[in-house]
Amino acid sequence: MIRTLKVALVASAAVSSLLVGTASAQDMAGTPETADVPDTADIVVTGTRAGERRALQEKRKSDNFVEAIYANDVGKLPDQNVAEAVRRLPGVSVANDQGEGRYVIIRGINPDLVNVTLNGMTLPAPEPEGRQVKLDDIPSALINAVVVTKSLTADQDANAIGGSVDIRTLSAFDRHKRYFADARIAYGWSKLNRAHPYEADAQIGGLFGPDGQFGAVLSVNHSERPIESENFQGSTNYRVPVPANGFVVPDQYGLRDYNLTRKRTGVVLNLDWRPSDTTKLFLRGTYSKFDDNETRDQFIIDNESAFTNQTATTGTFRGRGSVRVRRRQEKDNTKSIQGGGETLLGTGTLAISGGYTRAEKRDPLRSEYNFRTGGTALTVNYDVSDTPYDFVQTNAVAQTAFTLNSVNYDQRLAVEKLAQGRIDYTLPIAIGGGASSIKIGAKYLDRHKTNNRDYVTYGLTSGRTFTLANVSYLGDTSFYGSDYTFGPRIGYDTAQAFLAANPGTITLNTASSLNNSLANDYDVKERIVAGDAMATLKFDKFTLVPGVRVESTRDRTKAKLITATSAINSDFNSFGSKQYTDVFPGLNARYDATDNLVLRAAVTTSIGRPNYAQLAPYVSVDLTTSPNSVAQGNPNLKPYKALNFDGAIEYYLPGQGLISIGGFYKRLDDPIYAQVLLGQTGTFAGQALINASVSTPLNIDRAKVYGVEVNLQSRFTFLPSPLDGFGVAANYTRIEGNGNGTIQGPIPRTGDIPLFLQSKNVGSAQIFYEKYGFAIRAAYSYRSAYLDTLGATPALDQYTDNNGQLDVNASYQVTPQLTFFASATNLTDAPWRRYIGTKAQLVERERYDVSFRWGAQLHF
């Protein structure tokens, strides 16, 4: 028997105007608009098709360029978080951490230039380095939908050169049921560490009150995932050794074994009150927590000398060995509360909302011990004929030869607080039979971001003894299967106990501690006041959405001046300020050529504000180098400015499906790169310097990004049963682009300069079968290599290599209330890999292996 879910897609005109409005990403609600469906029609769809149908309707009815994914779609695949869910969308990829998606990349644009909102309100970025929002903090089980906007309307924040990602949580009015409840539990097995992750979530809600005018939803989620990854640490300096025989050899080799446990907890409470057909009020509360506890064991061979027996790929040298252990704890959390409502005022709709969000990234401990031998203690045979390459130690070295070189203790806390409010008024106008409207609005956003780092590093006290033999143990010796052998490891707790029992063993390194502790501290306040006006003009089959947005930005920044005489507890003593106002005109247009053929075009403008750490006016002076060196921030940086062009043709297939092709072009002014200015004379942190080398972020002239997107979604309902259960979904994006200008440095770079995190090829493909209660879906996601570190020359640029991952999910609906499921993640054992210049010159290669999950879901 076919299990079905009967969904009535019905909405009154009054409610549709409140919920949908101009169809911008901020205004569209979870209930799909259904102008193409008669009000009396009941559409019978399978449960898994409902989310796909809603996403297609959201895209189809929008007046700008959007992509959407709904909760049913998220549940089809083993996606751990929001970032992994949206990477299935056209033009979207992610930057990973430990094999999990973390930051969203839209059309190859840096995540710092993507705006992320929660129920339409701006989300903070707890990361200390930039504006990118960590989407791996938010469990996918807590979301109702994610909408990615690629062409902005005037009522959206302009700080979205890449686009905007709106995460929506569930309202009881999205489900239209008196009461509902869902629960899910999953258990798993990871092949590499043979550990068992687990996850559980529950949701309860409904409508209550005499007329069902009140709604409440409570969602909770908790997951725990033990992770192991094996990282081969290559080299960033492929060189010709001395004496020069013409053979290129990497300058180090390392094995890094990560073992960590990630815990996520999330809670969402959504309350709604609709006292009448024309008024609605809401209160949204969200809490997410992310804990990461990691131990990283490491063995390194470097400091090469005395090369002998060399061929093109093999040889022998003398070198140094190092054994390290790092213990790291990370505790992140985000708390958000939002409130507001909409009501008919006169003949228009007034919407008011506001909220407060606090996000923090706390590292209570980042500590590393490093024991190493003398510079030529090891005799090593090397073989670089394959990647990863191999260094094999051939002589026996006692553990007592590894003496303590350093131990550091690092604590960090980054906090971002956001207070914001907005007001909008939408007024219908007598154009296009009354379907047109004008909208005016204003938004106030107050952001306060702080970062504090406390770092101390110690060396071995002269005359004292502390060796690897005092703290070592032999753990798992296998690495990359049987390819490599991992040697002795350091017991971190044992090392801590040794130092406690032997006071005076280590001595503080004041200079190194001082700079690392102070240079990262900053306090940035950013206030944005915005006003916007737009119109939605409907002329039969033609829709125009012109608009203009004005944003006034004021920055107030604090940081520290650092010299050799600075105190480690120095307060802020360097200050910066900047104020500017920008105007953002834009136009979105659509033409409904037929009932199923939609043509779109857009010309929009946007901004990308500098990262907080770049704006911080710190100055760090080092007089021990020749020439003297200075590192400093730049509170006078200009923001990126973008002029964006979009066009697309969309054909909606009968039944349920889509074929589309689109193109985009972005012209970016004033992109930001780190630069080195030579021969500088001036006063820096109170120090008068001549011919200094100054490192600082600066704007260059311009950049461009352009490409083509192709998308196909189809269910084969035209085939005879049982083949009509098959379907496919595939998309591909080709991206080109580069910066243009001059980057100052010891070797200046002029002309075309690659952009960070830009993959030229991004795509995903899914094939699925859903019928008779069975559902099975295989999904492959791919992105090509992208730049992550700019070198002095193109040959020294570092890239994250291409990545292709295959996931499979299967389920069986035993009853309408009970479903069993199983999934496999990373069946291709796709590695995270970095290289310098060319793919053969390996910087890192990290593998995770396959993992499995299985469980059950209840739905009432």
HELIX and SHEET records of a PDB file:
HELIX    1   1 ALA A   13  LEU A   19  1                                   7    
HELIX    2   2 GLY A   47  LYS A   61  1                                  15    
HELIX    3   3 ALA A   71  LYS A   76  1                                   6    
HELIX    4   4 VAL A   82  VAL A   86  1                                   5    
HELIX    5   5 PRO A  111  LEU A  113  5                                   3    
HELIX    6   6 LEU A  135  ASP A  137  5                                   3    
HELIX    7   7 SER A  140  LEU A  142  5                                   3    
HELIX    8   8 ALA A  172  ARG A  175  1                                   4    
HELIX    9   9 GLN A  399  ALA A  401  5                                   3    
HELIX   10  10 LEU A  468  ASN A  470  5                                   3    
HELIX   11  11 TYR A  492  ALA A  501  1                                  10    
HELIX   12  12 THR A  510  LEU A  518  1                                   9    
HELIX   13  13 TYR A  612  LEU A  615  1                                   4    
HELIX   14  14 LEU A  723  GLY A  725  5                                   3    
HELIX   15  15 PRO A  794  LEU A  796  5                                   3    
SHEET    1   A 2 LEU A   5  VAL A   7  0                                        
SHEET    2   A 2 ILE A  43  VAL A  45 -1                                        
SHEET    1   B 5 VAL A  66  TYR A  70  0                                        
SHEET    2   B 5 ALA A 145  THR A 149 -1                                        
SHEET    3   B 5 GLY A 163  ARG A 168 -1                                        
SHEET    4   B 5 VAL A 114  LEU A 118  1                                        
SHEET    5   B 5 MET A 121  THR A 122 -1                                        
SHEET    1   C 2 VAL A  92  ASP A  97  0                                        
SHEET    2   C 2 GLU A 100  ILE A 106 -1                                        
SHEET    1   D24 ASP A 390  GLN A 393  0                                        
SHEET    2   D24 LEU A 378  ASP A 383 -1                                        
SHEET    3   D24 THR A 314  LEU A 345 -1                                        
SHEET    4   D24 THR A 279  THR A 308 -1                                        
SHEET    5   D24 TYR A 253  SER A 276 -1                                        
SHEET    6   D24 PHE A 214  GLN A 233 -1                                        
SHEET    7   D24 TYR A 198  PHE A 208 -1                                        
SHEET    8   D24 TYR A 179  SER A 190 -1                                        
SHEET    9   D24 SER A 851  HIS A 859 -1                                        
SHEET   10   D24 LEU A 818  THR A 825 -1                                        
SHEET   11   D24 ASN A 803  THR A 815 -1                                        
SHEET   12   D24 PHE A 774  ARG A 783 -1                                        
SHEET   13   D24 ASN A 761  LYS A 771 -1                                        
SHEET   14   D24 PHE A 726  ILE A 743 -1                                        
SHEET   15   D24 ARG A 702  ARG A 715 -1                                        
SHEET   16   D24 GLY A 657  ASP A 669 -1                                        
SHEET   17   D24 TYR A 640  TYR A 652 -1                                        
SHEET   18   D24 LEU A 597  GLY A 608 -1                                        
SHEET   19   D24 SER A 574  ASP A 592 -1                                        
SHEET   20   D24 PHE A 542  ALA A 559 -1                                        
SHEET   21   D24 TYR A 522  PHE A 539 -1                                        
SHEET   22   D24 SER A 436  LEU A 460 -1                                        
SHEET   23   D24 THR A 403  ILE A 429 -1                                        
SHEET   24   D24 GLY A 348  ARG A 372 -1                                        
SHEET    1   E15 ASP A 390  GLN A 393  0                                        
SHEET    2   E15 LEU A 378  ASP A 383 -1                                        
SHEET    3   E15 THR A 314  LEU A 345 -1                                        
SHEET    4   E15 THR A 279  THR A 308 -1                                        
SHEET    5   E15 TYR A 253  SER A 276 -1                                        
SHEET    6   E15 PHE A 214  GLN A 233 -1                                        
SHEET    7   E15 TYR A 198  PHE A 208 -1                                        
SHEET    8   E15 TYR A 179  SER A 190 -1                                        
SHEET    9   E15 SER A 851  HIS A 859 -1                                        
SHEET   10   E15 LEU A 818  THR A 825 -1                                        
SHEET   11   E15 ASN A 803  THR A 815 -1                                        
SHEET   12   E15 PHE A 774  ARG A 783 -1                                        
SHEET   13   E15 ASN A 761  LYS A 771 -1                                        
SHEET   14   E15 PHE A 726  ILE A 743 -1                                        
SHEET   15   E15 ARG A 749  ILE A 753 -1                                        
SHEET    1   F23 ASP A 390  GLN A 393  0                                        
SHEET    2   F23 LEU A 378  ASP A 383 -1                                        
SHEET    3   F23 THR A 314  LEU A 345 -1                                        
SHEET    4   F23 THR A 279  THR A 308 -1                                        
SHEET    5   F23 TYR A 253  SER A 276 -1                                        
SHEET    6   F23 PHE A 214  GLN A 233 -1                                        
SHEET    7   F23 TYR A 198  PHE A 208 -1                                        
SHEET    8   F23 TYR A 179  SER A 190 -1                                        
SHEET    9   F23 SER A 851  HIS A 859 -1                                        
SHEET   10   F23 LEU A 818  THR A 825 -1                                        
SHEET   11   F23 ASN A 803  THR A 815 -1                                        
SHEET   12   F23 PHE A 774  ARG A 783 -1                                        
SHEET   13   F23 ASN A 761  LYS A 771 -1                                        
SHEET   14   F23 PHE A 726  ILE A 743 -1                                        
SHEET   15   F23 ARG A 702  ARG A 715 -1                                        
SHEET   16   F23 GLY A 657  ASP A 669 -1                                        
SHEET   17   F23 TYR A 640  TYR A 652 -1                                        
SHEET   18   F23 LEU A 597  GLY A 608 -1                                        
SHEET   19   F23 SER A 574  ASP A 592 -1                                        
SHEET   20   F23 PHE A 542  ALA A 559 -1                                        
SHEET   21   F23 TYR A 522  PHE A 539 -1                                        
SHEET   22   F23 SER A 436  LEU A 460 -1                                        
SHEET   23   F23 ILE A 506  LEU A 508 -1                                        
SHEET    1   G10 ASP A 390  GLN A 393  0                                        
SHEET    2   G10 LEU A 378  ASP A 383 -1                                        
SHEET    3   G10 THR A 314  LEU A 345 -1                                        
SHEET    4   G10 THR A 279  THR A 308 -1                                        
SHEET    5   G10 TYR A 253  SER A 276 -1                                        
SHEET    6   G10 PHE A 214  GLN A 233 -1                                        
SHEET    7   G10 LEU A 842  ARG A 847 -1                                        
SHEET    8   G10 TRP A 832  ILE A 836 -1                                        
SHEET    9   G10 GLN A 798  THR A 800 -1                                        
SHEET   10   G10 TYR A 786  THR A 789 -1                                        
SHEET    1   H 2 TYR A 238  ARG A 239  0                                        
SHEET    2   H 2 VAL A 249  PRO A 250 -1                                        
SHEET    1   I 2 SER A 472  TYR A 473  0                                        
SHEET    2   I 2 ARG A 489  ILE A 490 -1                                        
SHEET    1   J 2 SER A 478  PHE A 479  0                                        
SHEET    2   J 2 TYR A 484  THR A 485 -1                                        
SHEET    1   K 5 LEU A 561  ILE A 562  0                                        
SHEET    2   K 5 VAL A 619  ASP A 622  1                                        
SHEET    3   K 5 SER A 629  GLN A 632 -1                                        
SHEET    4   K 5 GLN A 687  ASN A 699  1                                        
SHEET    5   K 5 ILE A 672  PHE A 684 -1                                        
END                                                                             
